[in-house]
Amino acid sequence: MTMKKAKGKTTAPRRAARESAAQADEILPHYDFSAGARGKYAARYREGTNVVLLEPDVAERFPDAAAVNRALRVLADAADDAKSKSRSRRRTA
């Protein structure tokens, strides 16, 4: 006597996901890309990308990019002040 394999619940969602992905890949006929320029913004993208990912505990402290920038500027200024003060305290022979 052979046993039948139990059908998992994952087959239907996978099939639905594949079908929706196939539909999403099709370009609708009213879109016209014939005048498009390939890689138009590629050089600008390479020059200006500066994405930094924060750890979740750090991200909780900063609500937006402006808050992060303010904090980094304060820290940079403090570091600059510490450097200038340490140079002025040097003794000359």
Backbone as CSV, one residue per row, in Angstrom:
resi,resn,N_x,N_y,N_z,CA_x,CA_y,CA_z,C_x,C_y,C_z
1,MET,0.835,-1.172,0.000,0.000,0.000,0.000,0.887,1.246,0.000
2,THR,0.693,2.134,-0.940,1.470,3.372,-0.998,0.635,4.522,-0.462
3,MET,1.347,5.432,0.148,0.666,6.585,0.734,0.744,7.761,-0.221
4,LYS,-0.281,8.531,-0.259,-0.297,9.733,-1.070,0.457,10.840,-0.344
5,LYS,1.105,11.692,-1.135,1.764,12.845,-0.536,0.706,13.865,-0.142
6,ALA,0.902,14.421,1.014,-0.032,15.447,1.471,0.219,16.724,0.680
7,LYS,-0.842,17.336,0.234,-0.703,18.597,-0.473,-0.480,19.712,0.538
8,GLY,0.593,20.436,0.339,0.907,21.544,1.239,0.091,22.772,0.892
9,LYS,-0.009,23.646,1.817,-0.754,24.884,1.601,0.074,25.895,0.810
10,THR,1.339,25.571,0.551,2.210,26.544,-0.110,2.079,26.520,-1.627
11,THR,1.454,25.521,-2.205,1.393,25.451,-3.668,0.501,26.536,-4.255
12,ALA,-0.621,26.809,-3.666,-1.532,27.821,-4.216,-0.936,29.227,-4.135
13,PRO,-0.373,29.644,-3.010,0.221,30.987,-2.975,1.401,31.127,-3.938
14,ARG,2.193,30.060,-4.104,3.320,30.153,-5.036,2.826,30.343,-6.457
15,ARG,1.807,29.604,-6.822,1.257,29.712,-8.165,0.691,31.119,-8.387
16,ALA,-0.006,31.627,-7.392,-0.584,32.968,-7.509,0.516,34.018,-7.614
17,ALA,1.591,33.838,-6.879,2.697,34.794,-6.932,3.369,34.774,-8.299
18,ARG,3.550,33.580,-8.864,4.150,33.472,-10.192,3.271,34.128,-11.245
19,GLU,1.967,33.897,-11.146,1.052,34.468,-12.129,1.020,35.985,-12.035
20,SER,1.028,36.530,-10.816,0.991,37.986,-10.680,2.320,38.599,-11.127
21,ALA,3.432,37.894,-10.901,4.729,38.401,-11.365,4.781,38.403,-12.887
22,ALA,4.227,37.388,-13.513,4.213,37.334,-14.968,3.368,38.476,-15.532
23,GLN,2.271,38.786,-14.889,1.422,39.883,-15.352,2.114,41.227,-15.147
24,ALA,2.867,41.365,-14.054,3.544,42.626,-13.759,4.681,42.887,-14.739
25,ASP,5.284,41.831,-15.312,6.393,41.996,-16.236,5.957,42.449,-17.619
26,GLU,4.699,42.305,-17.938,4.233,42.690,-19.257,4.050,44.208,-19.325
27,ILE,4.580,44.785,-20.403,4.440,46.224,-20.606,3.126,46.475,-21.331
28,LEU,2.367,47.381,-20.798,1.085,47.711,-21.412,1.305,48.405,-22.748
29,PRO,0.405,48.205,-23.692,0.616,48.745,-25.038,0.649,50.263,-25.116
30,HIS,0.073,50.970,-24.167,0.056,52.425,-24.261,1.348,53.074,-23.766
31,TYR,2.299,52.290,-23.240,3.601,52.833,-22.855,4.529,52.790,-24.058
32,ASP,5.172,53.908,-24.379,6.061,53.981,-25.530,7.453,54.402,-25.057
33,PHE,8.401,53.485,-25.119,9.767,53.760,-24.697,10.708,53.928,-25.892
34,SER,10.170,54.148,-27.079,11.007,54.228,-28.270,11.930,55.448,-28.253
35,ALA,11.557,56.519,-27.571,12.395,57.716,-27.521,13.235,57.771,-26.246
36,GLY,13.227,56.716,-25.479,13.968,56.691,-24.223,15.466,56.572,-24.449
37,ALA,16.240,57.075,-23.493,17.694,56.992,-23.555,18.169,56.029,-22.477
38,ARG,18.843,54.987,-22.874,19.318,53.984,-21.928,20.482,54.552,-21.116
39,GLY,20.404,54.428,-19.810,21.480,54.863,-18.928,21.625,56.364,-18.811
40,LYS,20.570,57.092,-19.006,20.618,58.554,-18.998,21.144,59.102,-17.667
41,TYR,20.767,58.499,-16.571,21.153,58.997,-15.255,22.200,58.104,-14.580
42,ALA,22.821,57.204,-15.293,23.765,56.255,-14.692,24.977,56.967,-14.095
43,ALA,25.546,57.924,-14.805,26.732,58.631,-14.296,26.390,59.443,-13.049
44,ARG,25.260,60.116,-13.061,24.836,60.896,-11.893,24.612,59.984,-10.694
45,TYR,24.058,58.818,-10.939,23.813,57.855,-9.858,25.136,57.408,-9.247
46,ARG,26.124,57.099,-10.088,27.419,56.652,-9.579,28.105,57.738,-8.766
47,GLU,27.954,58.996,-9.157,28.598,60.104,-8.455,27.955,60.401,-7.106
48,GLY,26.629,60.352,-7.049,25.950,60.903,-5.892,25.304,59.940,-4.931
49,THR,25.572,58.659,-5.028,24.921,57.765,-4.077,25.684,57.777,-2.773
50,ASN,24.984,57.997,-1.703,25.585,58.012,-0.376,24.527,57.551,0.610
51,VAL,24.220,56.282,0.581,23.195,55.722,1.437,23.871,55.045,2.623
52,VAL,23.420,55.369,3.811,23.962,54.779,5.021,22.816,54.122,5.772
53,LEU,22.996,52.878,6.147,21.969,52.168,6.900,22.296,52.242,8.387
54,LEU,21.332,52.679,9.153,21.513,52.790,10.598,20.990,51.539,11.284
55,GLU,21.621,51.185,12.363,21.128,50.086,13.188,19.797,50.532,13.795
56,PRO,18.899,49.590,14.086,17.571,49.959,14.595,17.604,50.812,15.862
57,ASP,18.525,50.518,16.790,18.566,51.298,18.028,19.008,52.737,17.774
58,VAL,19.868,52.941,16.800,20.297,54.300,16.447,19.175,55.018,15.705
59,ALA,18.507,54.315,14.811,17.427,54.919,14.027,16.280,55.391,14.909
60,GLU,16.077,54.747,16.051,15.013,55.179,16.973,15.275,56.575,17.509
61,ARG,16.545,56.951,17.638,16.906,58.243,18.216,16.799,59.402,17.224
62,PHE,16.803,59.077,15.927,16.792,60.116,14.903,15.570,59.943,14.021
63,PRO,14.627,60.888,14.074,13.384,60.735,13.316,13.530,60.921,11.811
64,ASP,14.566,61.675,11.374,14.709,61.932,9.944,16.163,62.251,9.610
65,ALA,16.434,62.462,8.331,17.794,62.729,7.864,18.338,64.039,8.436
66,ALA,17.481,65.021,8.607,17.935,66.306,9.148,18.485,66.144,10.562
67,ALA,17.855,65.316,11.371,18.323,65.083,12.735,19.684,64.391,12.731
68,VAL,19.863,63.454,11.828,21.156,62.766,11.714,22.231,63.760,11.296
69,ASN,21.932,64.602,10.329,22.907,65.582,9.863,23.287,66.572,10.961
70,ARG,22.300,67.034,11.737,22.601,67.950,12.849,23.537,67.292,13.853
71,ALA,23.244,66.060,14.217,24.066,65.354,15.205,25.490,65.142,14.683
72,LEU,25.627,64.795,13.430,26.959,64.581,12.871,27.746,65.875,12.777
73,ARG,27.065,66.988,12.485,27.753,68.278,12.440,28.256,68.684,13.829
74,VAL,27.437,68.457,14.851,27.855,68.763,16.219,29.063,67.912,16.596
75,LEU,29.014,66.648,16.265,30.127,65.746,16.568,31.386,66.156,15.812
76,ALA,31.249,66.525,14.551,32.401,66.952,13.763,33.006,68.232,14.323
77,ASP,32.143,69.178,14.721,32.647,70.420,15.321,33.385,70.142,16.626
78,ALA,32.851,69.252,17.447,33.509,68.900,18.703,34.855,68.244,18.442
79,ALA,34.933,67.415,17.432,36.200,66.769,17.092,37.211,67.796,16.599
80,ASP,36.746,68.764,15.798,37.637,69.823,15.322,38.135,70.670,16.482
81,ASP,37.250,71.011,17.431,37.645,71.801,18.595,38.669,71.053,19.437
82,ALA,38.491,69.756,19.602,39.419,68.956,20.392,40.794,68.922,19.737
83,LYS,40.841,68.881,18.419,42.125,68.875,17.715,42.839,70.208,17.895
84,SER,42.096,71.310,17.745,42.730,72.625,17.832,43.202,72.915,19.249
85,LYS,42.485,72.473,20.253,42.897,72.689,21.637,44.134,71.876,21.974
86,SER,44.246,70.667,21.483,45.396,69.838,21.799,46.652,70.397,21.148
87,ARG,46.550,71.063,20.021,47.716,71.655,19.352,48.207,72.896,20.117
88,SER,47.281,73.684,20.665,47.663,74.920,21.328,48.296,74.671,22.688
89,ARG,48.128,73.513,23.243,48.687,73.217,24.573,50.126,72.706,24.502
90,ARG,50.637,72.510,23.309,52.006,71.990,23.182,53.013,73.022,23.673
91,ARG,54.005,72.516,24.334,55.070,73.398,24.826,56.188,73.432,23.806
92,THR,56.804,74.551,23.720,57.980,74.656,22.846,59.230,74.655,23.710
93,ALA,60.298,74.165,23.167,61.537,74.047,23.940,62.294,75.312,24.055
